[in-house]
Amino acid sequence: MEVQQSQTADRDPERQIQIRLRYWLDFVRNAHREEMTLLLRKAKLGKRPRRVGERWEGWNNVVKHQAGQAVAMHVVGQALELPVAQRERMEKFALIHDAEKHMQRKPDDFTAEEQGGLTTTLESMHQETDPTGALRVATNEEFFYRIFERTTGEGIDQKLMNIPQEELLQYYIDGIFLDGEIVPPLERIARTEARRGDLNDDPVRCQRLGMKYWDAERLVAERVEAMICGWLKEKGIVLTAPDQLPAFIRRRMEEEMMRHWQDTHAEAKHE
């Protein structure tokens, strides 16, 4: 079947705001209260970004990035008919995968006790959501070295086929979010490359990859995108082209929010 238009398309902007707000409030208060408490308090990611001279201060964009990924993982997991327990574990990991960012970049904002408390709590959560550390690798550049370094005689495509599905999903969903919005992975790469072109000039990185850093990202992004579309096709969801996958995920997220709105209003009527 072809992807249908979102149920929330062409609706009143004010109502769309209400629908999204209700969804996010329930998302953080109910299903993921523990994780959000960690992010906002122990990880100190609740400060709203503001411009100070030539730089930005604030961290709640990191929370938005992770929360968006958690919902994207939820709707993709549903579309792929993943077991509920697996999907919930992957959602939880997506929601906390950058929890240490503030502490890593500005450790002086944390006391030694606070650093230890955040580390201990995250270790416990990672033991539950990512005991082997594989999902954490999927969110950083070590993922690419695993694919491109010539440690075996396998080619890139074969190596990707040997990587578990949930790791590829985590990699892909992490790679389509930019500034809290879903964008095509090649667009995200191009925009990031424009400000981090230095990664292409690093001889160590390029030697390990056998090419420029951002060229390696492009190759993997396109291949993984096609693989996910293949998995969706097996479940009866056919996209017109692999590059339609980000738009499909965005629509599914909007539809999830609309369903939540309708369900909560139906419950209210019966009270």
Backbone torsions as a table, in degrees:
resi	resn	phi	psi	omega
1	MET	NA	150.5	177.9
2	GLU	-82.1	154.9	177.2
3	VAL	-67.2	132.2	-179.7
4	GLN	-92.7	162.7	176.3
5	GLN	-63.7	147.5	178.7
6	SER	-63.2	144.4	176.3
7	GLN	-65.4	-21.6	-177.9
8	THR	-93.7	0.5	-177.2
9	ALA	-68.1	146.8	173.5
10	ASP	61.7	25.4	177.7
11	ARG	-97.6	167.9	179.9
12	ASP	-59.4	130.7	-177.1
13	PRO	-57.0	-39.9	-179.9
14	GLU	-63.3	-39.3	179.4
15	ARG	-68.0	-39.1	177.7
16	GLN	-59.3	-39.7	178.3
17	ILE	-62.7	-43.6	179.5
18	GLN	-62.9	-42.8	-179.4
19	ILE	-61.8	-46.9	-179.1
20	ARG	-67.7	-41.5	-179.3
21	LEU	-62.0	-45.1	179.4
22	ARG	-61.0	-41.8	-179.5
23	TYR	-63.2	-49.1	-176.0
24	TRP	-67.1	-36.4	177.7
25	LEU	-62.3	-45.3	179.1
26	ASP	-69.2	-34.4	178.5
27	PHE	-59.1	-47.5	-175.8
28	VAL	-82.1	-25.6	-177.0
29	ARG	-87.3	-28.7	-172.6
30	ASN	-106.3	-82.2	-171.4
31	ALA	-63.2	-29.6	-172.1
32	HIS	-130.3	36.5	-179.6
33	ARG	-60.6	-43.0	-178.0
34	GLU	-61.6	-46.0	-178.7
35	GLU	-67.0	-40.6	-179.5
36	MET	-68.4	-34.9	175.1
37	THR	-61.8	-42.3	177.0
38	LEU	-60.3	-48.7	-175.4
39	LEU	-64.3	-44.0	-173.4
40	LEU	-80.5	-31.9	-176.1
41	ARG	-102.7	-66.7	-176.0
42	LYS	-66.5	-38.4	-177.8
43	ALA	-88.1	-8.4	177.0
44	LYS	53.5	51.0	-179.4
45	LEU	-108.3	19.0	-175.6
46	GLY	-93.8	-6.0	-176.2
47	LYS	-75.5	128.6	-178.8
48	ARG	-70.8	133.9	-179.3
49	PRO	-62.8	141.3	174.1
50	ARG	-145.6	150.7	-177.0
51	ARG	-83.0	131.1	176.7
52	VAL	-126.0	98.9	-175.8
53	GLY	65.5	-119.4	-178.4
54	GLU	-97.2	6.5	-177.3
55	ARG	-131.6	169.3	178.6
56	TRP	-110.7	141.1	171.4
57	GLU	-119.2	149.5	179.4
58	GLY	120.7	158.0	-168.4
59	TRP	-135.8	-2.7	-173.7
60	ASN	-71.5	-11.8	171.4
61	ASN	-64.3	-27.7	177.3
62	VAL	-69.1	-39.8	176.9
63	VAL	-63.2	-44.5	179.2
64	LYS	-61.5	-40.4	178.6
65	HIS	-59.5	-46.7	-177.2
66	GLN	-73.4	-38.7	179.4
67	ALA	-65.3	-41.1	176.9
68	GLY	-61.0	-41.4	178.7
69	GLN	-65.4	-37.3	-179.7
70	ALA	-63.2	-42.2	179.2
71	VAL	-70.2	-38.8	176.5
72	ALA	-60.4	-41.9	177.7
73	MET	-63.3	-37.5	179.6
74	HIS	-61.4	-49.4	-175.2
75	VAL	-73.9	-33.4	176.9
76	VAL	-69.5	-40.5	177.0
77	GLY	-60.8	-39.5	175.9
78	GLN	-63.3	-45.9	-178.1
79	ALA	-62.1	-35.1	-179.9
80	LEU	-87.2	-0.9	178.3
81	GLU	59.4	41.1	176.7
82	LEU	-70.9	150.3	176.3
83	PRO	-56.7	142.3	-175.1
84	VAL	-55.3	-44.4	-177.7
85	ALA	-62.7	-41.1	178.2
86	GLN	-65.2	-44.9	-179.1
87	ARG	-62.5	-44.1	-179.6
88	GLU	-63.9	-38.0	177.7
89	ARG	-64.1	-42.0	-179.5
90	MET	-68.9	-37.1	176.2
91	GLU	-61.2	-45.9	-178.2
92	LYS	-63.5	-41.2	178.2
93	PHE	-62.9	-45.6	-179.8
94	ALA	-56.7	-35.2	-176.8
95	LEU	-73.1	-21.2	-176.8
96	ILE	-117.1	4.6	-167.9
97	HIS	-67.1	-21.6	177.3
98	ASP	-112.3	23.9	-173.4
99	ALA	-62.1	-26.0	-177.2
100	GLU	-88.3	2.7	-171.0
101	LYS	-59.0	-45.6	180.0
102	HIS	-61.8	-47.6	-178.4
103	MET	-64.0	-36.7	179.5
104	GLN	-67.6	-39.1	-174.4
105	ARG	-86.9	-32.1	-179.9
106	LYS	-136.1	69.8	-176.5
107	PRO	-60.6	-24.8	-179.3
108	ASP	-69.0	-11.6	176.1
109	ASP	-77.6	-3.9	-177.2
110	PHE	-124.4	138.7	171.1
111	THR	-74.4	166.9	177.6
112	ALA	-60.8	-37.7	179.0
113	GLU	-65.8	-41.2	179.0
114	GLU	-65.9	-40.7	177.2
115	GLN	-61.0	-44.3	179.7
116	GLY	-65.1	-39.4	179.7
117	GLY	-65.8	-42.8	178.6
118	LEU	-64.8	-44.3	-179.5
119	THR	-61.5	-44.3	-179.2
120	THR	-63.5	-45.0	-179.4
121	THR	-64.2	-42.5	179.9
122	LEU	-66.6	-37.6	177.4
123	GLU	-59.3	-40.7	178.8
124	SER	-65.8	-43.8	179.4
125	MET	-66.9	-38.6	178.3
126	HIS	-68.4	-32.4	176.7
127	GLN	-63.4	-32.6	178.8
128	GLU	-79.7	-41.0	-171.2
129	THR	-99.7	-26.6	-173.9
130	ASP	-149.4	62.0	-172.3
131	PRO	-61.4	-28.5	-179.6
132	THR	-89.2	-12.4	-177.4
133	GLY	83.0	2.5	-175.4
134	ALA	-66.3	-37.9	179.5
135	LEU	-68.3	-33.6	176.5
136	ARG	-65.2	-38.7	176.8
137	VAL	-62.2	-37.1	-177.4
138	ALA	-66.1	-12.5	179.8
139	THR	-102.9	8.3	178.5
140	ASN	-140.0	176.0	-170.6
141	GLU	-70.0	-13.3	174.9
142	GLU	-60.0	-25.7	177.5
143	PHE	-58.1	-40.9	-177.8
144	PHE	-72.4	-36.5	178.3
145	TYR	-65.0	-35.3	177.6
146	ARG	-59.9	-33.5	-177.1
147	ILE	-86.1	-40.8	-169.8
148	PHE	-95.2	-26.8	-179.2
149	GLU	-65.2	135.4	-173.4
150	ARG	-84.6	66.1	178.4
151	THR	-86.8	-15.5	178.1
152	THR	-137.3	177.6	178.1
153	GLY	-85.7	2.9	-177.3
154	GLU	-76.5	146.6	174.2
155	GLY	-82.8	176.4	-177.5
156	ILE	-59.0	-46.4	-176.6
157	ASP	-62.5	-40.7	179.8
158	GLN	-67.4	-39.6	177.9
159	LYS	-62.2	-41.6	178.6
160	LEU	-63.7	-39.5	179.2
161	MET	-64.3	-24.3	-179.1
162	ASN	-88.0	-6.3	179.0
163	ILE	-86.1	132.7	-179.7
164	PRO	-55.6	147.3	-176.3
165	GLN	-54.7	-44.2	-174.2
166	GLU	-67.1	-28.8	176.2
167	GLU	-69.7	-40.3	177.7
168	LEU	-67.2	-37.1	177.1
169	LEU	-64.3	-43.6	178.9
170	GLN	-63.1	-43.9	177.5
171	TYR	-57.3	-49.4	-173.4
172	TYR	-66.6	-47.1	-177.5
173	ILE	-65.2	-36.6	175.3
174	ASP	-63.4	-29.6	-174.9
175	GLY	-89.4	0.3	178.4
176	ILE	-111.4	2.6	177.9
177	PHE	-101.4	129.8	177.4
178	LEU	-141.4	121.1	-178.1
179	ASP	54.1	38.4	176.4
180	GLY	80.3	1.6	-178.9
181	GLU	-116.9	151.1	175.3
182	ILE	-83.6	127.0	177.0
183	VAL	-133.1	158.7	174.6
184	PRO	-57.7	141.7	-175.9
185	PRO	-58.3	-35.9	179.7
186	LEU	-68.7	-31.0	174.7
187	GLU	-68.6	-44.3	178.4
188	ARG	-60.2	-41.9	179.6
189	ILE	-64.4	-45.5	-178.8
190	ALA	-61.4	-43.6	-178.4
191	ARG	-70.4	-34.6	177.4
192	THR	-74.5	-37.6	178.2
193	GLU	-61.3	-34.0	-178.6
194	ALA	-60.9	-30.3	179.6
195	ARG	-105.9	-12.2	178.2
196	ARG	-125.3	43.7	177.6
197	GLY	-64.4	-15.8	179.9
198	ASP	-61.6	-24.9	179.5
199	LEU	-65.5	-26.9	177.4
200	ASN	-73.6	-18.9	-176.2
201	ASP	-100.1	0.9	-179.5
202	ASP	-80.2	112.2	-175.8
203	PRO	-64.0	-32.3	-180.0
204	VAL	-67.6	-48.7	178.2
205	ARG	-58.9	-49.3	-176.0
206	CYS	-63.1	-36.1	178.8
207	GLN	-67.5	-42.0	179.7
208	ARG	-65.7	-34.1	-176.9
209	LEU	-89.5	-24.2	-176.6
210	GLY	79.9	13.4	-179.7
211	MET	-170.2	177.9	175.8
212	LYS	-65.9	148.2	-174.3
213	TYR	-56.1	-50.5	-174.9
214	TRP	-71.2	-25.0	173.0
215	ASP	-66.3	-38.1	177.0
216	ALA	-64.1	-42.1	177.9
217	GLU	-60.1	-42.6	-179.0
218	ARG	-62.7	-44.3	-179.7
219	LEU	-59.4	-47.0	-177.5
220	VAL	-68.2	-42.9	-178.6
221	ALA	-58.2	-45.7	-178.6
222	GLU	-66.1	-40.4	-178.6
223	ARG	-69.0	-43.7	-179.5
224	VAL	-67.1	-39.3	176.9
225	GLU	-57.1	-44.7	178.7
226	ALA	-65.4	-37.2	179.0
227	MET	-64.2	-43.7	179.9
228	ILE	-63.7	-40.1	176.8
229	CYS	-61.8	-36.4	176.3
230	GLY	-64.2	-40.2	178.1
231	TRP	-65.8	-39.1	178.2
232	LEU	-64.9	-39.5	179.6
233	LYS	-60.5	-37.6	178.1
234	GLU	-62.6	-23.7	178.9
235	LYS	-97.2	10.2	177.1
236	GLY	87.2	11.0	179.0
237	ILE	-107.9	109.5	-174.4
238	VAL	-110.4	119.8	175.4
239	LEU	-94.5	150.8	-177.8
240	THR	-66.3	-28.0	178.4
241	ALA	-162.2	153.2	-179.5
242	PRO	-56.3	-32.9	-177.6
243	ASP	-70.9	-2.3	174.6
244	GLN	-86.8	-2.9	-176.2
245	LEU	-62.2	-44.8	178.3
246	PRO	-58.6	-41.2	178.4
247	ALA	-65.0	-37.0	176.8
248	PHE	-61.4	-45.6	179.8
249	ILE	-63.2	-42.8	179.0
250	ARG	-60.5	-44.1	179.4
251	ARG	-64.6	-41.5	179.3
252	ARG	-62.5	-36.3	177.2
253	MET	-65.2	-42.0	178.2
254	GLU	-63.7	-41.0	179.1
255	GLU	-65.6	-37.0	177.2
256	GLU	-62.3	-40.8	178.9
257	MET	-66.8	-39.4	178.3
258	MET	-64.8	-43.5	178.0
259	ARG	-59.9	-42.0	179.4
260	HIS	-62.2	-43.0	178.6
261	TRP	-60.1	-46.7	-179.5
262	GLN	-64.9	-40.5	-179.7
263	ASP	-65.7	-43.1	-178.2
264	THR	-68.4	-34.6	178.1
265	HIS	-71.1	-36.0	178.2
266	ALA	-65.3	-39.6	178.4
267	GLU	-64.6	-39.4	-178.7
268	ALA	-64.0	-35.7	-179.6
269	LYS	-67.4	-27.9	-176.8
270	HIS	-89.7	-5.2	-179.2
271	GLU	-81.3	NA	NA
